[in-house]
Amino acid sequence: MSNTPHTLRDEFPDQIDAIHALKAKSQDFAGVLEQYDEVNDQIHRAETRIAPVSEEAEAAMRKRRLALKDQIAAALSAV
């Protein structure tokens, strides 16, 4: 359990401008970013025990975050 937030700036440090540009162009991409931020916040709250959840629930959230990160990376590579 790392309780370090995995912000998009941390995950894609060299692609922040591309993320902003794609977000402005695509509502679908903007939705994926919103979902990523939401699940990332949930994971951070679980890790810091602000809003604890079961290990299974935390693992499911981590898998969801990874899937969203993969979607973001794929969209960025298509640009």
MARFI-531235 format. One record per atom (N, C-alpha, C, CB): atom name; x negated, y negated, z negated. Coordinates in steps of 0.1 Angstrom, whole numbers. Each point is the difference from the previous one (the first is absolute). Glycine has a CB too. Example, Ala and Ser with C-alpha at 12.3 -4.5 7.8 and 13.67 -1.06 7.14 Angstrom:
2
atom=N	x=-132	y=57	z=-78
atom=CA	x=9	y=-12	z=0
atom=C	x=-9	y=-12	z=0
atom=CB	x=19	y=12	z=-12
atom=N	x=-15	y=-23	z=19
atom=CA	x=-9	y=-11	z=0
atom=C	x=8	y=-11	z=-8
atom=CB	x=-12	y=6	z=22
//
This chain:
79
atom=N	x=-8	y=12	z=0
atom=CA	x=8	y=-12	z=0
atom=C	x=-9	y=-12	z=0
atom=CB	x=18	y=12	z=-12
atom=N	x=-17	y=-20	z=22
atom=CA	x=-9	y=-12	z=1
atom=C	x=7	y=-13	z=-4
atom=CB	x=-13	y=12	z=18
atom=N	x=21	y=-16	z=-21
atom=CA	x=8	y=-12	z=-2
atom=C	x=-5	y=-13	z=8
atom=CB	x=5	y=10	z=-22
atom=N	x=-13	y=-8	z=32
atom=CA	x=-4	y=-11	z=9
atom=C	x=11	y=-2	z=11
atom=CB	x=-25	y=5	z=-5
atom=N	x=30	y=-17	z=6
atom=CA	x=10	y=-2	z=11
atom=C	x=-7	y=2	z=13
atom=CB	x=13	y=-16	z=-15
atom=N	x=-6	y=22	z=24
atom=CA	x=-4	y=3	z=14
atom=C	x=6	y=-10	z=9
atom=CB	x=-4	y=24	z=-4
atom=N	x=1	y=-37	z=3
atom=CA	x=6	y=-10	z=8
atom=C	x=-4	y=1	z=14
atom=CB	x=1	y=-15	z=-19
atom=N	x=7	y=10	z=28
atom=CA	x=-4	y=1	z=15
atom=C	x=-13	y=-8	z=2
atom=CB	x=24	y=2	z=6
atom=N	x=-27	y=-12	z=-13
atom=CA	x=-12	y=-7	z=1
atom=C	x=-12	y=9	z=-3
atom=CB	x=12	y=-22	z=-5
atom=N	x=-10	y=30	z=-5
atom=CA	x=-11	y=10	z=-4
atom=C	x=-1	y=11	z=10
atom=CB	x=4	y=-6	z=-24
atom=N	x=7	y=11	z=29
atom=CA	x=1	y=11	z=9
atom=C	x=-5	y=-3	z=14
atom=CB	x=18	y=9	z=-14
atom=N	x=-14	y=-21	z=19
atom=CA	x=-4	y=-4	z=13
atom=C	x=-6	y=-14	z=0
atom=CB	x=19	y=14	z=9
atom=N	x=-31	y=-15	z=-15
atom=CA	x=-6	y=-13	z=-2
atom=C	x=-3	y=-8	z=13
atom=CB	x=-9	y=9	z=-21
atom=N	x=6	y=-2	z=31
atom=CA	x=-4	y=-6	z=13
atom=C	x=12	y=-2	z=9
atom=CB	x=-23	y=10	z=-2
atom=N	x=34	y=-6	z=-2
atom=CA	x=12	y=-1	z=9
atom=C	x=11	y=-8	z=-6
atom=CB	x=-6	y=22	z=9
atom=N	x=4	y=-31	z=-18
atom=CA	x=10	y=-8	z=-6
atom=C	x=7	y=-9	z=10
atom=CB	x=-12	y=1	z=-22
atom=N	x=4	y=-7	z=31
atom=CA	x=6	y=-9	z=10
atom=C	x=9	y=8	z=10
atom=CB	x=-20	y=-15	z=-2
atom=N	x=15	y=27	z=5
atom=CA	x=8	y=8	z=9
atom=C	x=13	y=5	z=-7
atom=CB	x=-21	y=8	z=12
atom=N	x=20	y=-5	z=-25
atom=CA	x=12	y=3	z=-7
atom=C	x=10	y=-11	z=0
atom=CB	x=-13	y=15	z=-15
atom=N	x=9	y=-27	z=12
atom=CA	x=9	y=-12	z=0
atom=C	x=6	y=-2	z=14
atom=CB	x=-14	y=-10	z=-18
atom=N	x=6	y=11	z=29
atom=CA	x=5	y=-2	z=13
atom=C	x=10	y=11	z=4
atom=CB	x=-22	y=-11	z=6
atom=N	x=20	y=23	z=-9
atom=CA	x=9	y=11	z=3
atom=C	x=13	y=-1	z=-9
atom=CB	x=-20	y=15	z=7
atom=N	x=18	y=-19	z=-19
atom=CA	x=12	y=-2	z=-8
atom=C	x=9	y=-11	z=5
atom=CB	x=-14	y=7	z=-20
atom=N	x=8	y=-18	z=26
atom=CA	x=8	y=-10	z=6
atom=C	x=7	y=4	z=12
atom=CB	x=-16	y=-16	z=-9
atom=N	x=11	y=26	z=17
atom=CA	x=5	y=5	z=12
atom=C	x=11	y=11	z=-2
atom=CB	x=-22	y=-7	z=11
atom=N	x=20	y=15	z=-21
atom=CA	x=8	y=12	z=-1
atom=C	x=7	y=1	z=-14
atom=CB	x=-16	y=11	z=16
atom=N	x=29	y=-11	z=-15
atom=CA	x=8	y=2	z=-12
atom=C	x=-3	y=14	z=-6
atom=CB	x=18	y=-16	z=8
atom=N	x=-19	y=26	z=1
atom=CA	x=-3	y=14	z=-5
atom=C	x=-13	y=0	z=-8
atom=CB	x=13	y=9	z=20
atom=N	x=-23	y=-15	z=-14
atom=CA	x=-13	y=0	z=-7
atom=C	x=1	y=-8	z=-13
atom=CB	x=-12	y=1	z=22
atom=N	x=19	y=-12	z=-22
atom=CA	x=2	y=-7	z=-13
atom=C	x=7	y=8	z=-10
atom=CB	x=1	y=-21	z=13
atom=N	x=8	y=30	z=-9
atom=CA	x=7	y=9	z=-9
atom=C	x=-9	y=10	z=-6
atom=CB	x=21	y=-4	z=13
atom=N	x=-30	y=9	z=-5
atom=CA	x=-10	y=10	z=-5
atom=C	x=-9	y=-7	z=-10
atom=CB	x=1	y=13	z=22
atom=N	x=-5	y=-25	z=-19
atom=CA	x=-9	y=-7	z=-10
atom=C	x=8	y=-2	z=-13
atom=CB	x=-12	y=-12	z=19
atom=N	x=25	y=8	z=-18
atom=CA	x=8	y=-2	z=-12
atom=C	x=1	y=13	z=-8
atom=CB	x=13	y=-18	z=11
atom=N	x=-11	y=29	z=-4
atom=CA	x=1	y=13	z=-7
atom=C	x=-13	y=4	z=-6
atom=CB	x=17	y=7	z=16
atom=N	x=-28	y=-10	z=-9
atom=CA	x=-13	y=3	z=-6
atom=C	x=-3	y=-8	z=-13
atom=CB	x=-9	y=5	z=23
atom=N	x=12	y=-18	z=-23
atom=CA	x=-2	y=-8	z=-12
atom=C	x=9	y=5	z=-11
atom=CB	x=-6	y=-20	z=15
atom=N	x=18	y=24	z=-12
atom=CA	x=10	y=5	z=-10
atom=C	x=-5	y=12	z=-7
atom=CB	x=19	y=-10	z=13
atom=N	x=-23	y=20	z=-5
atom=CA	x=-5	y=13	z=-5
atom=C	x=-13	y=-2	z=-7
atom=CB	x=12	y=13	z=17
atom=N	x=-20	y=-21	z=-12
atom=CA	x=-13	y=-3	z=-6
atom=C	x=2	y=-7	z=-14
atom=CB	x=-11	y=-3	z=23
atom=N	x=20	y=-6	z=-24
atom=CA	x=3	y=-6	z=-13
atom=C	x=6	y=11	z=-10
atom=CB	x=5	y=-22	z=12
atom=N	x=3	y=31	z=-7
atom=CA	x=6	y=10	z=-8
atom=C	x=-11	y=9	z=-6
atom=CB	x=21	y=0	z=13
atom=N	x=-31	y=4	z=-4
atom=CA	x=-11	y=8	z=-4
atom=C	x=-8	y=-7	z=-11
atom=CB	x=0	y=11	z=23
atom=N	x=-3	y=-24	z=-20
atom=CA	x=-8	y=-7	z=-10
atom=C	x=7	y=-1	z=-14
atom=CB	x=-10	y=-14	z=20
atom=N	x=23	y=12	z=-20
atom=CA	x=7	y=-1	z=-12
atom=C	x=0	y=14	z=-7
atom=CB	x=15	y=-18	z=9
atom=N	x=-14	y=29	z=-1
atom=CA	x=-1	y=13	z=-6
atom=C	x=-14	y=3	z=-6
atom=CB	x=18	y=8	z=16
atom=N	x=-28	y=-12	z=-8
atom=CA	x=-14	y=3	z=-5
atom=C	x=-3	y=-8	z=-13
atom=CB	x=-7	y=4	z=24
atom=N	x=12	y=-16	z=-25
atom=CA	x=-3	y=-8	z=-11
atom=C	x=10	y=2	z=-12
atom=CB	x=-10	y=-17	z=15
atom=N	x=19	y=27	z=-13
atom=CA	x=10	y=4	z=-10
atom=C	x=10	y=-11	z=-3
atom=CB	x=-17	y=15	z=-9
atom=N	x=18	y=-25	z=18
atom=CA	x=10	y=-10	z=-2
atom=C	x=14	y=6	z=3
atom=CB	x=-16	y=-18	z=7
atom=N	x=16	y=27	z=3
atom=CA	x=12	y=7	z=4
atom=C	x=-4	y=15	z=2
atom=CB	x=11	y=-21	z=10
atom=N	x=-14	y=29	z=-20
atom=CA	x=-5	y=13	z=2
atom=C	x=10	y=9	z=7
atom=CB	x=-14	y=-3	z=-20
atom=N	x=9	y=12	z=28
atom=CA	x=8	y=10	z=7
atom=C	x=-7	y=14	z=-1
atom=CB	x=9	y=-18	z=16
atom=N	x=-2	y=28	z=-12
atom=CA	x=-7	y=13	z=-1
atom=C	x=-11	y=1	z=10
atom=CB	x=22	y=11	z=-7
atom=N	x=-31	y=-1	z=5
atom=CA	x=-11	y=2	z=9
atom=C	x=5	y=3	z=14
atom=CB	x=-14	y=8	z=-19
atom=N	x=25	y=0	z=20
atom=CA	x=5	y=3	z=13
atom=C	x=5	y=-12	z=7
atom=CB	x=7	y=22	z=-9
atom=N	x=0	y=-31	z=2
atom=CA	x=5	y=-12	z=6
atom=C	x=-11	y=-9	z=4
atom=CB	x=21	y=1	z=-14
atom=N	x=-31	y=-2	z=6
atom=CA	x=-12	y=-8	z=4
atom=C	x=-7	y=5	z=12
atom=CB	x=-3	y=-6	z=-24
atom=N	x=2	y=19	z=25
atom=CA	x=-6	y=7	z=12
atom=C	x=8	y=-3	z=12
atom=CB	x=-10	y=18	z=-15
atom=N	x=23	y=-17	z=14
atom=CA	x=9	y=-3	z=11
atom=C	x=-2	y=-15	z=5
atom=CB	x=17	y=18	z=-8
atom=N	x=-18	y=-27	z=-2
atom=CA	x=-2	y=-14	z=4
atom=C	x=-13	y=-2	z=7
atom=CB	x=14	y=-7	z=-20
atom=N	x=-24	y=14	z=15
atom=CA	x=-14	y=-1	z=7
atom=C	x=1	y=5	z=14
atom=CB	x=-11	y=3	z=-22
atom=N	x=18	y=8	z=24
atom=CA	x=2	y=6	z=14
atom=C	x=7	y=-10	z=9
atom=CB	x=0	y=23	z=-10
atom=N	x=10	y=-29	z=4
atom=CA	x=8	y=-10	z=8
atom=C	x=-9	y=-12	z=4
atom=CB	x=21	y=7	z=-12
atom=N	x=-29	y=-12	z=2
atom=CA	x=-9	y=-11	z=3
atom=C	x=-10	y=4	z=11
atom=CB	x=2	y=-8	z=-24
atom=N	x=-7	y=20	z=23
atom=CA	x=-10	y=4	z=10
atom=C	x=7	y=1	z=14
atom=CB	x=-12	y=13	z=-17
atom=N	x=24	y=-8	z=18
atom=CA	x=8	y=0	z=13
atom=C	x=2	y=-14	z=5
atom=CB	x=11	y=22	z=-7
atom=N	x=-8	y=-31	z=-2
atom=CA	x=2	y=-14	z=5
atom=C	x=-13	y=-6	z=5
atom=CB	x=19	y=-2	z=-16
atom=N	x=-30	y=5	z=8
atom=CA	x=-13	y=-5	z=4
atom=C	x=-4	y=6	z=14
atom=CB	x=-7	y=-2	z=-24
atom=N	x=11	y=14	z=27
atom=CA	x=-3	y=6	z=13
atom=C	x=8	y=-7	z=11
atom=CB	x=-4	y=22	z=-12
atom=N	x=16	y=-26	z=9
atom=CA	x=9	y=-7	z=9
atom=C	x=-6	y=-13	z=3
atom=CB	x=20	y=12	z=-8
atom=N	x=-25	y=-19	z=-2
atom=CA	x=-6	y=-13	z=2
atom=C	x=-13	y=1	z=8
atom=CB	x=9	y=-8	z=-22
atom=N	x=-17	y=18	z=19
atom=CA	x=-12	y=2	z=8
atom=C	x=3	y=3	z=14
atom=CB	x=-12	y=8	z=-21
atom=N	x=22	y=0	z=24
atom=CA	x=3	y=4	z=13
atom=C	x=5	y=-13	z=8
atom=CB	x=6	y=24	z=-7
atom=N	x=2	y=-32	z=1
atom=CA	x=5	y=-12	z=6
atom=C	x=-11	y=-10	z=3
atom=CB	x=22	y=3	z=-12
atom=N	x=-32	y=-4	z=3
atom=CA	x=-11	y=-9	z=2
atom=C	x=-9	y=6	z=11
atom=CB	x=1	y=-7	z=-24
atom=N	x=-3	y=20	z=25
atom=CA	x=-8	y=5	z=11
atom=C	x=6	y=-1	z=14
atom=CB	x=-10	y=16	z=-17
atom=N	x=23	y=-18	z=17
atom=CA	x=7	y=-1	z=13
atom=C	x=0	y=-14	z=5
atom=CB	x=15	y=19	z=-7
atom=N	x=-20	y=-28	z=-1
atom=CA	x=0	y=-15	z=4
atom=C	x=-12	y=-2	z=8
atom=CB	x=12	y=-7	z=-20
//
